[in-house]
Amino acid sequence: MVGEVRISANQEELCRALHDAAVAIVAHADKLIQQFASRQQQEHLEDAERIREAGRDLLAAVQALLTLLQSGESFASVRHDVRNTVGLVSGYAEILEDEVAPRGEALRELRRIQSFAARFLSNLDALSALASDLAGDLTAVDEVIHTLTANTSNRSESTLGRKVLLVDDNRDNRELVGIQLNRLGIEVVEARTGAEALEALAVKAIDLVLLDLMLPDINGYDLLKQIKQDKARRNLSIIIISGVKDEQSAIRCIEAGASDYIVKPVNATLLRARVSSLLERKLWEDKESAYLGNLEASYDFIRKVFGRYLSNDVMQSLLYDNDGLTLGGERREVTILLADIRSFSVISQQLAPEDCVRLLNNYFAVMTNIIMSYQGTVDEFIGDGILAIFGAPLSDPLHSDHAVACALAMQNAMPEVNRYNLDNGLPQIDIGIGINTGPVVVGNVGSELRTKYGVVGHHVNIASRIESCTVGGQVLASAQTLARTEAEVRYRAELDVDVKGCTDPLKLYDLKAIAAPFDIVLPETDSVLKMLCDPVTLDVRLMQGERLSQSAGVGRVVACCGRHLLVEVEFALSSLEEVQLMLPDVGDESIAYARVTGVDGERRYHMALTSGVGKMSSLLDQRPVKTP
């Protein structure tokens, strides 16, 4: 070209590096601005926007350098201005580094900006060193421009297949800009009016808009505001193209949401650079959106799978709390509920493993829904037992009320469970529930390889002891639980029981109802005893935990009604003590287990069968009874 000089391959490479570094600074600043805006950190936004503006100035400076290289003039004055601009980038980045959190994505973006600013300066110094060697080994400036804007970006990942909406009523302008963008692999969608632009936005996935301010049907500024008011298009990048160099107009458009403002006649190099920069940002946004979508899908999968093992609250803590997986815990007052199927060991022996699992799964499903509806957390399933916590991991000032109401609701749901069992050829079951309140340690327990959220402490053990004293259909609660409960609670009996781990007898309450706002009542069982004409002799043996004691004697059933018996025994028994009963004339087939529920005179005890109920009841029901 006449009047132009050629530049070397080294200078061409350095110019390309300057351009890439400036584009990266703008892109990272854009991402930083989005983070501060999404977190409503208004105090950081202004500095981040200054970094972005300085980055854009660097992009413009690259073009100025090319012009000076073309003319063979010195660019010392431009280099001075560029250095000042890079200083602004580094200075504001350093200020923000001191203000943002010590870790996180914002800090990483700031360090990337610093890295690209340093790279820009390094390449600028290298280009300055080559400035005196322009003659003899030069390439046309047009080729440099093409390298910077077309070759480096042409059909790159950031532009290839992207859709740009070009809104301009001048056909020649649309044709010229369309050709320039097509060279980048961009698909151009044309609109002559504001109405056509809105129609295109409604039916096509547009990545960027080039908007002329002068349109036949609507002012470009008003169209800009209309687009930005749509939540679905609020983040859409829009470059304003104006025929008037008006600083106030540019400021107004930028404040309304425009990404850039270019004055006609549009410099092709500058246009391609700014379009490429914004589309690169859009590519990063799309990748980030896809990544976040995949991450959310992963979280959904984790919640779906592990939600079967952990409560919602525990899952939230593990997924979103920075300390969610830290071993340890905190001391907190909670209410512990333990529910257990009576005589499940005997039931499981009579069922195929598949049927046993079916029975448990239905029972657990019904009970888990009830526990969660009363703000409880299912800590774990222990065989056929359920351990639930009220008051953790989320604090609940009414944890005792919710636990008592939940226990009564669970007992009232047993007919539903047993209807399913009968419909599916499974045995009916009964549960006993124990409740205790007190301070425990709640948190993650285990090792780095295997951790569970749980409760640890003396009051958990007491809850287990209370549950072991129950019979089917019964809810026993400690005095601590009733003292902590605000709603009125009614009970059938007050019991003093010696349990392991307590030096003094433990006071328990056989619950039957809780008043408003829960209004839950256990149905009264028809347990009117029928006196037998001839008492039935039994062999009676005491139980010591899961083992049979050597203590044995003879007893006589004098009255019965279903699972409830009145038995005379030749030795003394304690309240809630468990015994084995066997009809000697029938043998092992008549073995049943019962718990002492009350005393009716000397050596005469009320008992409730806890296993072998059907067989023993059937055998006793065959005996003649006295008429009233």
Buried (B, 14 or more C-beta within 10 A) or exposed (E): EEEBBBBBEBBBBBBBBBBBBBBBBBBBBBBBBBBBBEEEBEEBBEBBBBBBBBBBBBBBBBBBBBEBBBEBEEBEEBBEEBEEBBEBBBBBBEBBBEEBEEEEEBBEBBEBBBBBBBBBBBBBEBBBEBBEEBEEEBBBBEBBBBBBBBBBBBBBEBBBEBBBBBBBBBEEBBBBBBEBBEBBBBBBBBBBBBBBBBEBBEEEEBBBBBBBBBBEEBEBBEBBEBBBEEEEBEEBBBBBBBEEEBEEBBEBBBEBBBBBBBBBEBBBBBBBBBBBBBBBBBBBBEEEEEEEEEEEEEEEEBBEEEEEEBBEBBBBBBBEEEEBEEEEBEEBBBBBBBBBBBBBEBBBEEBEEEBBEBBBEBBBEBBBEBBBEBBBBBBBBEEBBBBBBBBBBBEBEBBBBBBBBBBBBBBBBBEEBBEBBEEEEBBBBBBBBBBBBBEBBBBBBEEEEEBEBBBEBEBBBBBBBBBBBBBBBBBBBBBBBBEBBEBEBEBBEEBEBBBEEEEEEBBBBBBBBBEEEBEBEBEEEEEEBBEBEEBBEBBBBBBEEEEEEEEBBEBBBBBBBBBBBBBBBEEEBEBBBBBBBBBEEEEEEBBBBBBBBBBBEEBBBBBBBBBBBEBBBEBBEEBEBEEE
